[in-house]
Amino acid sequence: MDALLKDRKFQTMRTKHCQEILDYLMRKKINFSILCNLKCVKFDPLLPESISNSFSDLTVFILAGYTFESLELSMGNLYFEAGFGEDNTGSFVTVPLECIVQILLPNTDHLVEKLSSDFVLYVNLLAMFAHNQEILPKATKKEKDGINNSLRALLSNPKNKRFKK
């Protein structure tokens, strides 16, 4: 398993697969949920401790309604705005794709009547280890230059400035 965790090509393949599924669901306007390794997720602004302490290490985000409409997929991250807690405290959320453990579809149509749980479209059990930066492979200079160029292009759109601090 250690070899797969350090294999940049394998990580790229997993991330691309996740991105393709997310992109498809977003284009088709299909609501979904993601189960994430919370150690990788960023909130801006930070959530109050009363809210953040209620999250477990693996947390589900339901992406529907306004949160779904705010979704953006770019630079190996999924971005969205969501409200948390009783007061619906707003925060911009950044989820690195390699930290998504599952992508789930709600069983709202009751296609399987005896099944009350969501349908799992994507599974990445290695995401549970993504918080350990020593495990993740380092990007090469060429890859970093490409990322920086992409970031500049992303931030050149005024609508996207809210995602970078």
PyRosetta script that sets phi, psi and omega in degrees:
from pyrosetta import init, pose_from_sequence

init()
pose = pose_from_sequence("MDALLKDRKFQTMRTKHCQEILDYLMRKKINFSILCNLKCVKFDPLLPESISNSFSDLTVFILAGYTFESLELSMGNLYFEAGFGEDNTGSFVTVPLECIVQILLPNTDHLVEKLSSDFVLYVNLLAMFAHNQEILPKATKKEKDGINNSLRALLSNPKNKRFKK")
pose.set_psi(1, -36.9)
pose.set_omega(1, -179.4)
pose.set_phi(2, -57.8)
pose.set_psi(2, -39.1)
pose.set_omega(2, -179.9)
pose.set_phi(3, -63.3)
pose.set_psi(3, -39.8)
pose.set_omega(3, 178.7)
pose.set_phi(4, -68.4)
pose.set_psi(4, -37.9)
pose.set_omega(4, 179.8)
pose.set_phi(5, -64.4)
pose.set_psi(5, -30.8)
pose.set_omega(5, -178.4)
pose.set_phi(6, -94.8)
pose.set_psi(6, -3.7)
pose.set_omega(6, -176.1)
pose.set_phi(7, -84.6)
pose.set_psi(7, 107.4)
pose.set_omega(7, -176.6)
pose.set_phi(8, -61.2)
pose.set_psi(8, -39.3)
pose.set_omega(8, -179.3)
pose.set_phi(9, -64.2)
pose.set_psi(9, -41.9)
pose.set_omega(9, 178.9)
pose.set_phi(10, -66.4)
pose.set_psi(10, -41.5)
pose.set_omega(10, 178.4)
pose.set_phi(11, -62.1)
pose.set_psi(11, -42.9)
pose.set_omega(11, 179.4)
pose.set_phi(12, -62.6)
pose.set_psi(12, -41.2)
pose.set_omega(12, 179.6)
pose.set_phi(13, -63.8)
pose.set_psi(13, -44.6)
pose.set_omega(13, 179.1)
pose.set_phi(14, -63.0)
pose.set_psi(14, -45.1)
pose.set_omega(14, -178.7)
pose.set_phi(15, -64.6)
pose.set_psi(15, -40.9)
pose.set_omega(15, 179.2)
pose.set_phi(16, -63.5)
pose.set_psi(16, -42.5)
pose.set_omega(16, 179.2)
pose.set_phi(17, -61.5)
pose.set_psi(17, -45.2)
pose.set_omega(17, 177.9)
pose.set_phi(18, -60.6)
pose.set_psi(18, -46.1)
pose.set_omega(18, -178.7)
pose.set_phi(19, -62.3)
pose.set_psi(19, -40.5)
pose.set_omega(19, -179.6)
pose.set_phi(20, -64.4)
pose.set_psi(20, -40.2)
pose.set_omega(20, 178.3)
pose.set_phi(21, -66.3)
pose.set_psi(21, -47.0)
pose.set_omega(21, 179.5)
pose.set_phi(22, -60.7)
pose.set_psi(22, -44.5)
pose.set_omega(22, -179.9)
pose.set_phi(23, -60.3)
pose.set_psi(23, -43.6)
pose.set_omega(23, 179.6)
pose.set_phi(24, -62.1)
pose.set_psi(24, -47.9)
pose.set_omega(24, -179.8)
pose.set_phi(25, -62.0)
pose.set_psi(25, -39.5)
pose.set_omega(25, -179.9)
pose.set_phi(26, -67.4)
pose.set_psi(26, -44.2)
pose.set_omega(26, 179.5)
pose.set_phi(27, -63.5)
pose.set_psi(27, -36.0)
pose.set_omega(27, -179.4)
pose.set_phi(28, -85.4)
pose.set_psi(28, -1.1)
pose.set_omega(28, 179.8)
pose.set_phi(29, 56.2)
pose.set_psi(29, 46.3)
pose.set_omega(29, 178.5)
pose.set_phi(30, -102.9)
pose.set_psi(30, 117.5)
pose.set_omega(30, 177.2)
pose.set_phi(31, -63.3)
pose.set_psi(31, 147.1)
pose.set_omega(31, -179.6)
pose.set_phi(32, -154.8)
pose.set_psi(32, 173.9)
pose.set_omega(32, 175.8)
pose.set_phi(33, -125.2)
pose.set_psi(33, 157.1)
pose.set_omega(33, 173.9)
pose.set_phi(34, -127.6)
pose.set_psi(34, 139.8)
pose.set_omega(34, 172.2)
pose.set_phi(35, -102.4)
pose.set_psi(35, 122.2)
pose.set_omega(35, -171.8)
pose.set_phi(36, -123.6)
pose.set_psi(36, 153.7)
pose.set_omega(36, 167.7)
pose.set_phi(37, -78.6)
pose.set_psi(37, 107.2)
pose.set_omega(37, -171.9)
pose.set_phi(38, -64.6)
pose.set_psi(38, -21.6)
pose.set_omega(38, -178.6)
pose.set_phi(39, -64.7)
pose.set_psi(39, -18.0)
pose.set_omega(39, -179.6)
pose.set_phi(40, -99.2)
pose.set_psi(40, -14.4)
pose.set_omega(40, -173.0)
pose.set_phi(41, -80.7)
pose.set_psi(41, 138.8)
pose.set_omega(41, 178.8)
pose.set_phi(42, -115.3)
pose.set_psi(42, 140.4)
pose.set_omega(42, 178.0)
pose.set_phi(43, -118.9)
pose.set_psi(43, 132.8)
pose.set_omega(43, 178.5)
pose.set_phi(44, -136.5)
pose.set_psi(44, 110.5)
pose.set_omega(44, 0.7)
pose.set_phi(45, -73.5)
pose.set_psi(45, 164.2)
pose.set_omega(45, 176.6)
pose.set_phi(46, -59.1)
pose.set_psi(46, 145.5)
pose.set_omega(46, 178.6)
pose.set_phi(47, -81.0)
pose.set_psi(47, 151.0)
pose.set_omega(47, 175.5)
pose.set_phi(48, -59.6)
pose.set_psi(48, 150.7)
pose.set_omega(48, -178.8)
pose.set_phi(49, -57.6)
pose.set_psi(49, -33.5)
pose.set_omega(49, 179.8)
pose.set_phi(50, -59.5)
pose.set_psi(50, -28.2)
pose.set_omega(50, 178.0)
pose.set_phi(51, -91.1)
pose.set_psi(51, -51.1)
pose.set_omega(51, -175.2)
pose.set_phi(52, -63.0)
pose.set_psi(52, -32.1)
pose.set_omega(52, 178.7)
pose.set_phi(53, -71.2)
pose.set_psi(53, -16.1)
pose.set_omega(53, 179.3)
pose.set_phi(54, -82.4)
pose.set_psi(54, -12.4)
pose.set_omega(54, 178.8)
pose.set_phi(55, -78.0)
pose.set_psi(55, 147.3)
pose.set_omega(55, 173.0)
pose.set_phi(56, -96.4)
pose.set_psi(56, 174.4)
pose.set_omega(56, -178.8)
pose.set_phi(57, -59.0)
pose.set_psi(57, -36.6)
pose.set_omega(57, 174.3)
pose.set_phi(58, -110.4)
pose.set_psi(58, 118.0)
pose.set_omega(58, -173.9)
pose.set_phi(59, -124.8)
pose.set_psi(59, 142.0)
pose.set_omega(59, 178.1)
pose.set_phi(60, -96.4)
pose.set_psi(60, 132.9)
pose.set_omega(60, 171.4)
pose.set_phi(61, -112.8)
pose.set_psi(61, 123.2)
pose.set_omega(61, 177.7)
pose.set_phi(62, -90.7)
pose.set_psi(62, 119.3)
pose.set_omega(62, -173.8)
pose.set_phi(63, -105.9)
pose.set_psi(63, 91.2)
pose.set_omega(63, -178.6)
pose.set_phi(64, -146.6)
pose.set_psi(64, 165.7)
pose.set_omega(64, 177.7)
pose.set_phi(65, 60.6)
pose.set_psi(65, -137.2)
pose.set_omega(65, -178.6)
pose.set_phi(66, -59.9)
pose.set_psi(66, -38.7)
pose.set_omega(66, 179.7)
pose.set_phi(67, -59.6)
pose.set_psi(67, -42.7)
pose.set_omega(67, 177.7)
pose.set_phi(68, -63.3)
pose.set_psi(68, -43.2)
pose.set_omega(68, -179.4)
pose.set_phi(69, -63.1)
pose.set_psi(69, -27.0)
pose.set_omega(69, -178.5)
pose.set_phi(70, -86.4)
pose.set_psi(70, -4.0)
pose.set_omega(70, -176.3)
pose.set_phi(71, -59.9)
pose.set_psi(71, 137.3)
pose.set_omega(71, 170.9)
pose.set_phi(72, -138.7)
pose.set_psi(72, 141.1)
pose.set_omega(72, -178.1)
pose.set_phi(73, -123.3)
pose.set_psi(73, 114.3)
pose.set_omega(73, -175.4)
pose.set_phi(74, -164.6)
pose.set_psi(74, 148.6)
pose.set_omega(74, 171.0)
pose.set_phi(75, 57.2)
pose.set_psi(75, 33.1)
pose.set_omega(75, 179.4)
pose.set_phi(76, 75.2)
pose.set_psi(76, 16.5)
pose.set_omega(76, 179.7)
pose.set_phi(77, -131.2)
pose.set_psi(77, 153.7)
pose.set_omega(77, 169.8)
pose.set_phi(78, -109.3)
pose.set_psi(78, 126.5)
pose.set_omega(78, -178.1)
pose.set_phi(79, -115.4)
pose.set_psi(79, 141.4)
pose.set_omega(79, 173.6)
pose.set_phi(80, -160.7)
pose.set_psi(80, 162.5)
pose.set_omega(80, 176.1)
pose.set_phi(81, -109.0)
pose.set_psi(81, 136.3)
pose.set_omega(81, -178.5)
pose.set_phi(82, -146.3)
pose.set_psi(82, 159.4)
pose.set_omega(82, 175.1)
pose.set_phi(83, -107.0)
pose.set_psi(83, 141.2)
pose.set_omega(83, -175.4)
pose.set_phi(84, -129.4)
pose.set_psi(84, 147.7)
pose.set_omega(84, 174.6)
pose.set_phi(85, 77.8)
pose.set_psi(85, 179.4)
pose.set_omega(85, -177.9)
pose.set_phi(86, -61.7)
pose.set_psi(86, -33.2)
pose.set_omega(86, -178.4)
pose.set_phi(87, -89.2)
pose.set_psi(87, 3.3)
pose.set_omega(87, -179.9)
pose.set_phi(88, 56.4)
pose.set_psi(88, 47.0)
pose.set_omega(88, -179.3)
pose.set_phi(89, -61.7)
pose.set_psi(89, 120.3)
pose.set_omega(89, -175.9)
pose.set_phi(90, -81.7)
pose.set_psi(90, 145.3)
pose.set_omega(90, 176.7)
pose.set_phi(91, -157.0)
pose.set_psi(91, 145.3)
pose.set_omega(91, 171.1)
pose.set_phi(92, -86.2)
pose.set_psi(92, 129.7)
pose.set_omega(92, -174.3)
pose.set_phi(93, -112.1)
pose.set_psi(93, 133.5)
pose.set_omega(93, 175.3)
pose.set_phi(94, -117.4)
pose.set_psi(94, 121.8)
pose.set_omega(94, 179.7)
pose.set_phi(95, -120.2)
pose.set_psi(95, 110.9)
pose.set_omega(95, 173.5)
pose.set_phi(96, -62.7)
pose.set_psi(96, 135.2)
pose.set_omega(96, -176.0)
pose.set_phi(97, -59.6)
pose.set_psi(97, -32.6)
pose.set_omega(97, -179.5)
pose.set_phi(98, -70.4)
pose.set_psi(98, -6.5)
pose.set_omega(98, 178.8)
pose.set_phi(99, -102.1)
pose.set_psi(99, 3.2)
pose.set_omega(99, 176.2)
pose.set_phi(100, -84.9)
pose.set_psi(100, 119.3)
pose.set_omega(100, -178.6)
pose.set_phi(101, -84.8)
pose.set_psi(101, -40.3)
pose.set_omega(101, 179.5)
pose.set_phi(102, -145.8)
pose.set_psi(102, 149.7)
pose.set_omega(102, 167.3)
pose.set_phi(103, -114.3)
pose.set_psi(103, 128.3)
pose.set_omega(103, -173.4)
pose.set_phi(104, -124.2)
pose.set_psi(104, 144.6)
pose.set_omega(104, 172.8)
pose.set_phi(105, -109.5)
pose.set_psi(105, 135.5)
pose.set_omega(105, 178.5)
pose.set_phi(106, -68.2)
pose.set_psi(106, 145.5)
pose.set_omega(106, 177.4)
pose.set_phi(107, -88.1)
pose.set_psi(107, 52.2)
pose.set_omega(107, -175.2)
pose.set_phi(108, -73.3)
pose.set_psi(108, -28.1)
pose.set_omega(108, -178.9)
pose.set_phi(109, -85.3)
pose.set_psi(109, -3.0)
pose.set_omega(109, -179.6)
pose.set_phi(110, 51.2)
pose.set_psi(110, 46.5)
pose.set_omega(110, 177.7)
pose.set_phi(111, -59.5)
pose.set_psi(111, -35.7)
pose.set_omega(111, 175.2)
pose.set_phi(112, -115.9)
pose.set_psi(112, 101.1)
pose.set_omega(112, -170.9)
pose.set_phi(113, -59.8)
pose.set_psi(113, -36.5)
pose.set_omega(113, -177.0)
pose.set_phi(114, -82.4)
pose.set_psi(114, -5.1)
pose.set_omega(114, -179.4)
pose.set_phi(115, -101.1)
pose.set_psi(115, 116.2)
pose.set_omega(115, -179.7)
pose.set_phi(116, -98.3)
pose.set_psi(116, -8.8)
pose.set_omega(116, -177.9)
pose.set_phi(117, -90.1)
pose.set_psi(117, 170.2)
pose.set_omega(117, 179.0)
pose.set_phi(118, -73.2)
pose.set_psi(118, 162.7)
pose.set_omega(118, 175.4)
pose.set_phi(119, -91.1)
pose.set_psi(119, 132.8)
pose.set_omega(119, 179.1)
pose.set_phi(120, -90.0)
pose.set_psi(120, 118.9)
pose.set_omega(120, 178.7)
pose.set_phi(121, -94.5)
pose.set_psi(121, -26.9)
pose.set_omega(121, -173.3)
pose.set_phi(122, -147.4)
pose.set_psi(122, 138.6)
pose.set_omega(122, 177.2)
pose.set_phi(123, -133.7)
pose.set_psi(123, 132.6)
pose.set_omega(123, 176.2)
pose.set_phi(124, -139.1)
pose.set_psi(124, 84.4)
pose.set_omega(124, -177.6)
pose.set_phi(125, -66.2)
pose.set_psi(125, -21.9)
pose.set_omega(125, 178.1)
pose.set_phi(126, -67.5)
pose.set_psi(126, -17.9)
pose.set_omega(126, 179.1)
pose.set_phi(127, -62.6)
pose.set_psi(127, -21.8)
pose.set_omega(127, 179.6)
pose.set_phi(128, -67.6)
pose.set_psi(128, -17.7)
pose.set_omega(128, 180.0)
pose.set_phi(129, -102.1)
pose.set_psi(129, 0.2)
pose.set_omega(129, -172.0)
pose.set_phi(130, -66.5)
pose.set_psi(130, -20.2)
pose.set_omega(130, -178.9)
pose.set_phi(131, -68.6)
pose.set_psi(131, -21.3)
pose.set_omega(131, -178.6)
pose.set_phi(132, -84.1)
pose.set_psi(132, 99.5)
pose.set_omega(132, -174.5)
pose.set_phi(133, -63.7)
pose.set_psi(133, -20.6)
pose.set_omega(133, 177.4)
pose.set_phi(134, -69.0)
pose.set_psi(134, -26.0)
pose.set_omega(134, -178.7)
pose.set_phi(135, -77.5)
pose.set_psi(135, -38.4)
pose.set_omega(135, -175.9)
pose.set_phi(136, -70.9)
pose.set_psi(136, 135.0)
pose.set_omega(136, 179.4)
pose.set_phi(137, -67.5)
pose.set_psi(137, 147.3)
pose.set_omega(137, 179.3)
pose.set_phi(138, -80.2)
pose.set_psi(138, 143.8)
pose.set_omega(138, 177.3)
pose.set_phi(139, -76.3)
pose.set_psi(139, 144.6)
pose.set_omega(139, 176.4)
pose.set_phi(140, -75.9)
pose.set_psi(140, 167.7)
pose.set_omega(140, 179.1)
pose.set_phi(141, -60.0)
pose.set_psi(141, -41.8)
pose.set_omega(141, 179.4)
pose.set_phi(142, -61.1)
pose.set_psi(142, -42.3)
pose.set_omega(142, 178.6)
pose.set_phi(143, -66.1)
pose.set_psi(143, -40.7)
pose.set_omega(143, 179.1)
pose.set_phi(144, -64.1)
pose.set_psi(144, -40.7)
pose.set_omega(144, 178.0)
pose.set_phi(145, -62.0)
pose.set_psi(145, -42.0)
pose.set_omega(145, 178.1)
pose.set_phi(146, -63.4)
pose.set_psi(146, -40.6)
pose.set_omega(146, 178.4)
pose.set_phi(147, -64.1)
pose.set_psi(147, -44.2)
pose.set_omega(147, -180.0)
pose.set_phi(148, -63.9)
pose.set_psi(148, -39.8)
pose.set_omega(148, 177.2)
pose.set_phi(149, -64.6)
pose.set_psi(149, -41.2)
pose.set_omega(149, 178.3)
pose.set_phi(150, -65.5)
pose.set_psi(150, -39.3)
pose.set_omega(150, 179.3)
pose.set_phi(151, -63.5)
pose.set_psi(151, -43.3)
pose.set_omega(151, 177.4)
pose.set_phi(152, -60.8)
pose.set_psi(152, -41.2)
pose.set_omega(152, 178.7)
pose.set_phi(153, -64.7)
pose.set_psi(153, -43.2)
pose.set_omega(153, 178.7)
pose.set_phi(154, -60.8)
pose.set_psi(154, -44.8)
pose.set_omega(154, -175.5)
pose.set_phi(155, -78.9)
pose.set_psi(155, -10.1)
pose.set_omega(155, 177.1)
pose.set_phi(156, -70.4)
pose.set_psi(156, -19.9)
pose.set_omega(156, 175.0)
pose.set_phi(157, -85.4)
pose.set_psi(157, 118.5)
pose.set_omega(157, -177.4)
pose.set_phi(158, -55.8)
pose.set_psi(158, -28.7)
pose.set_omega(158, 179.5)
pose.set_phi(159, -66.9)
pose.set_psi(159, -22.7)
pose.set_omega(159, -175.3)
pose.set_phi(160, -94.0)
pose.set_psi(160, -8.4)
pose.set_omega(160, -176.8)
pose.set_phi(161, -60.8)
pose.set_psi(161, -26.3)
pose.set_omega(161, -178.7)
pose.set_phi(162, -65.4)
pose.set_psi(162, -16.4)
pose.set_omega(162, -176.0)
pose.set_phi(163, -89.6)
pose.set_psi(163, -8.5)
pose.set_omega(163, -178.2)
pose.set_phi(164, -121.7)
pose.set_psi(164, 130.2)
pose.set_omega(164, 176.3)
pose.set_phi(165, -116.6)
pose.dump_pdb("model.pdb")
